[in-house]
Amino acid sequence: MAYRVEIHRAAQKQLLSLPAETRVRIVQAIDRLTKAPRPSGCKKLRGTELWRVRTGRYRVVYAIDDGEKLITAVKVVLRREDT
């Protein structure tokens, strides 16, 4: 059974501020999480229940609820030293 995806309001705002081409690529990466919530290359963030996946220079930070089969995209950020 596939997971459902919800995009947190803050992540929606971050997505809308990106160029269209980049936004499409990130949305496709989020959609792929419905089939594989822990894809190759994803990483669990220390001290939290959050995960992150790379999409080019951007990172999608998300939470996984296996019981409800739900993925919540929390943040979309440009990769920097402090990200």
VOSEPA-282350 format. One line per 2 residues: their letters; for each residue x, y, z of N, C-alpha, C. Coordinates in pm, whole numbers, plus 32768, in hexadecimal, padded with zeros to 4 digits. Layout:
REM VOSEPA-282350
A = X,Y,Z,X,Y,Z,X,Y,Z ~ ...
This chain:
REM VOSEPA-282350
MA = 8054,7F89,8000,8000,8000,8000,8059,807D,8000 ~ 8037,80DB,7FAD,8085,8156,7FA0,8068,81B5,8014
YR = 80C9,8207,8031,80BA,826D,8098,8073,82E6,805E ~ 802F,8330,80B4,7FF6,83B1,808D,805D,841D,80AD
VE = 8055,848D,8067,80B1,84FC,807F,8061,8579,80A3 ~ 808E,85BA,810C,805A,863E,8130,80D2,869D,812F
IH = 80BB,8714,80FD,8126,8778,80FB,8100,87E6,815D ~ 8152,87F4,81C4,813C,8858,822C,8136,88E4,81ED
RA = 80EC,893D,822A,80D9,89C4,81F4,815F,8A0B,81DC ~ 81BD,89FE,8238,823F,8A40,8227,8288,8A07,81AC
AQ = 8280,8984,8198,82BF,8946,8124,827B,8973,80A2 ~ 81F7,8986,80A6,81B0,89B8,8030,81E2,8A42,800A
KQ = 81F3,8A98,806D,8225,8B20,8052,82B2,8B1B,8019 ~ 8305,8AC3,8050,838D,8AB7,801F,838E,8A85,7F8F
LL = 8337,8A25,7F70,832E,89F3,7EE6,8302,8A5F,7E85 ~ 82A0,8AAE,7EAD,826D,8B17,7E54,82D3,8B84,7E39
SL = 8336,8B92,7E90,839B,8BFB,7E7D,840A,8BCD,7E1E ~ 8409,8B4D,7DF6,8472,8B17,7D9F,8450,8B29,7D0C
PA = 84B5,8B26,7CB6,849C,8B29,7C26,844A,8AAE,7BFD ~ 83F8,8ABC,7B96,839B,8A53,7B6C,83E2,89CF,7B4F
ET = 8451,89D4,7B0C,849A,895A,7AE9,84C8,890E,7B66 ~ 84FC,8956,7BC5,852A,891B,7C43,84B4,88E5,7C92
RV = 8449,8930,7C95,83D0,8907,7CDE,839B,8882,7CA8 ~ 8397,8872,7C24,8366,87F6,7BE7,83BE,8781,7C11
RI = 8441,8794,7C0F,849E,872A,7C35,848A,8701,7CC8 ~ 8474,8762,7D1F,8462,8744,7DAD,83DC,8700,7DC5
VQ = 8373,872D,7D82,82F0,86ED,7D92,82F6,865C,7D61 ~ 833F,8642,7CF7,834F,85B9,7CC7,8397,8563,7D2F
AI = 83FC,859C,7D70,8445,8553,7DD8,83E9,8534,7E4E ~ 8394,8594,7E72,8334,857D,7EDF,82D0,8511,7EB7
DR = 82A2,8512,7E3B,8245,84AB,7E0C,8285,8420,7E0F ~ 8305,8417,7DF2,834A,8395,7DF7,834C,835B,7E84
LT = 8344,83B2,7EE8,8344,8383,7F72,82C8,8330,7F93 ~ 825C,833F,7F44,81E3,82F0,7F5E,81FD,825C,7F49
KA = 8257,823A,7EF0,8277,81AD,7ED4,82E9,817A,7F2B ~ 8348,81D2,7F4A,83BD,81AB,7F9A,83DC,821E,7FFB
PR = 83A4,821C,8073,83B9,828B,80D0,8449,8297,8104 ~ 8495,822C,80F6,8521,8230,811F,8578,8205,80A8
PS = 8581,825B,8042,85CD,8235,7FC9,8662,8234,7FE3 ~ 86A9,81FA,7F87,873A,81F9,7F8F,876C,828A,7F94
GC = 87C4,82A6,7FF0,87FA,832D,7FFC,87B1,8384,8060 ~ 873F,8357,8095,86FB,83A8,80FA,8747,839B,817C
KK = 872F,83F5,81D8,8779,83F5,8255,871D,841D,82C7 ~ 8726,83D6,8335,86D9,83FA,83AC,8726,8469,83F3
LR = 86E0,84D2,8419,8721,8542,845C,8731,8523,84F0 ~ 87A7,853D,8524,87C6,851E,85B0,876D,856C,860F
GT = 8740,8529,8678,86F5,856A,86E1,8665,8588,86BF ~ 8636,855C,864A,85AC,8575,8622,8572,84F8,85E2
EL = 84F6,84FE,85C1,84B4,8492,8577,84A9,84B9,84E2 ~ 84F8,8519,84B8,84F1,854B,842F,855A,8507,83D7
WR = 853C,8505,8356,8595,84CF,82F0,85AF,853C,828A ~ 8619,852A,823A,8630,8588,81CD,865D,853C,8153
VR = 8636,8573,80E1,865E,853A,8061,8692,85AC,800B ~ 86FA,8591,7FBD,8736,85F6,7F67,86EE,85FA,7EE1
TG = 86E0,8673,7EAF,86AC,8688,7E28,86FF,86F9,7DED ~ 876A,86D4,7DAA,87C4,873B,7D76,8805,8785,7DEA
RY = 87FE,8808,7DE5,8837,885B,7E51,87D6,886F,7EC4 ~ 875E,8837,7EB8,86F7,884A,7F1E,86E5,87CD,7F72
RV = 86B1,87E0,7FEA,8693,8773,8045,8600,877A,8069 ~ 85C0,8706,806B,8536,86FC,8099,853B,86B7,8120
VY = 850B,86FA,8187,8507,86C2,820E,8477,8693,8225 ~ 8469,8616,8253,83E3,85DE,8261,83DA,857E,82D6
AI = 835F,8565,8301,8343,8506,836C,82F7,8490,8330 ~ 830E,841A,8368,82CB,83A2,833A,8277,8369,83AC
DD = 81F8,8350,838F,819F,830E,83EE,8178,8288,83B0 ~ 81BF,821E,83D7,81A7,819A,839C,811D,8164,83BF
GE = 80EC,8183,8436,8068,8153,8460,7FF8,8188,8409 ~ 8000,8207,83E7,7F98,8247,8396,7FBB,824A,8301
KL = 8035,8218,82E0,8064,821B,8254,8062,82AA,8220 ~ 80A1,8304,826D,809E,8392,824E,812B,83CC,8250
IT = 8149,841D,81EB,81C5,8468,81E5,81A2,84FB,81E8 ~ 81E2,8544,8242,81C8,85D4,824D,8248,861F,822B
AV = 8246,8666,81BB,82B8,86B8,8194,82B5,8735,81EB ~ 831E,8749,8238,8323,87B5,8299,836A,8830,8264
KV = 83D6,8818,8218,842B,8887,81EE,846E,8866,816A ~ 8480,88CC,8116,84CE,88C1,809B,8535,8931,80A1
VL = 85B6,890A,80A7,861E,8970,80BA,8692,895B,805A ~ 86D3,89C8,8039,874D,89C6,7FE9,87BD,8994,8041
RR = 880D,893A,800F,887B,8901,805C,88E5,896B,8076 ~ 8900,8980,80F6,896B,89DA,8122,89B3,8997,8195
ED = 8A18,89D5,81C8,8A64,899D,8237,8A0D,8989,82B3 ~ 89AE,89E2,82CC,895C,89DA,8346,88D9,898F,8331
T = 88C5,8950,82BE,884A,8906,82A3,8855,887A,82D8
